[in-house]
Amino acid sequence: MISKKKYIFFIGGYDAEMFEILNILKHYNLSFFDKKLSWGAKASDYKDDLNIIKQNEIPVLIEVQIDISIPDNSILIDHHNENESVYGNYF
């Protein structure tokens, strides 16, 4: 079960894995931004959305390349290449 923290998910490039992640987020009625991006999605694709994150919300970027400054409390999830780990605060 997800804790009481308010996580806001940012969806990376579409593939079978990302579709399953979307299904899970929808099933649990979790908040997310989805720009229906292709492989190589970047944080800058969500720049405007990241700028409206409230202080009590935690952005979770899933397979999104970091090419801009993101909130300090962000969680980055990626398992590709040099990003093979989870960064930030854990659920």
TALIN-V729029 format. One record per helix or strand of 3 or more residues. SS is the DSSP state (~ for helix, > for strand). FROM is the first residue (numbers start at 1). LEN is the number of residues. If there is no record, write none. Layout:
SS/FROM/LEN ; SS/FROM/LEN
//
This chain:
>/6/6 ; ~/16/12 ; >/31/3 ; ~/43/9 ; >/57/6 ; >/75/4 ; ~/81/3 ; >/85/3
//
